[in-house]
Amino acid sequence: QVQLVESGGGSVQTGGSLRLSCTASGIDFTVKNVNWYRQAPGKGREFVAGSALDGTVTYVDSVKGRFTISRDNAKNMVYLQMDNLKPDDTAMYYCRVNPSWGQGTEVTVSS
């Protein structure tokens, strides 16, 4: 059974930083792309960042230069370093390893 567990969310002020973590179990992490999504209150879920098997990383334009995705295949973990956070980054953040989703971790950025 695949399980994804996110952690690291919290409340910060504008300009602050958070590091999200996602631990995967029941899945061969080394053969999967891993992604972060987020869903703000009243909005749909959107792609934030992705790490592909070939090393390619991609980001939604709104977080480029501020967020960094990384993975540790040996530990089955993926991270999202979020710097210079803005109120628009407030959302529930989800780890995604197709076809599974984590339960999410909440990020709140106050102005």
N, C-alpha and C positions, 0 to 999 in steps of 0.2 A: 504494500500500500504506500503510495506516494504521499509524502507530507512535506509541506513547505511552511516554515515558521519564521516570520519577520520579527525584528526587534529594533530598538534604537530610536523610535519616535519620541516626540515630546513637544514642549512649548518653548519657543525661543523668540527673541526680538529680531526685528529687521536687521540684516547683516550678520546674524549668527550662523552657526554651523551645527549640523547633525550628521551622524554616520549611521545609516541603516544597515542591518545585516539580515541575511536570509540563509537559513540552514535547511538543506534538503536531505531527506532520507527516503529510502525505498526506490531510488532512481539512480541510474548511472549518469552522474553529473558530467562525465567527460565527453559524452556524445550528444549533449544538448546545448542549444542556445539558451541563454538566460536573460530575462528582461525585468525591468521595473515599470510598473504602471501606477497611475494615481487617479483618484476620483475626488474632486472637490465637491462640497455640498451643493446639491441641486444640478450637478453637471454629470456628463457621461465619463466613462473611464477612458483615460488617454495614455498612450505610450510615452514613457519618459526617457528610458535608456535601455540599450541592449548590448549584450556581449556575445558575439558569435564564436563558433569553434575555431575559425581561422584567425581569431584575434581582433577582428573588426569590432569596433565599438561605434554605436550610433546614439544620437541624442535628439530629442525634440528641440527645436530652435530656441525655445524660451529658457532652456537650462544650459545651453552650450556655454562653456567657459566658467560655469559655476558648479556643476555636478560632475562627478567622476564615478563611473562604474568599474568595478574590478571583481575578479573571481579567484577563488582558491580551490582548484579542482581536487586537490588532495584532501581538503576538509569538507568538500561539498558545500561551499559557502560562496555567496555573492554579496557584494557590498555596494552601497551607494553613498559616497561622500558628497554632502551637500553644503556648499559654502555660499556666503553672501545671500542668505535666504531672504525672500521677499514675501509679503502677505499673500500674493497670488500663488505661492507654493503651498499654501495651506490645503491639505487634502489627506485622504487615507491612501497610503502607499502599499502597493501589492507586489509581491514577487511572483513571477510567472515562469514556469518551466513547462512548456507545452506537453500535455494538455491541462496541467494542474495549476491551481492558484493557492497562494497563502491566504491567511485570514486578514492580513493587513495590519499596518501600524500607523498610528495617527500622528500627523505633523501639523502643528499650529504655529504660525508666524504672526506675531503682533507688530503693529506699527508704532 
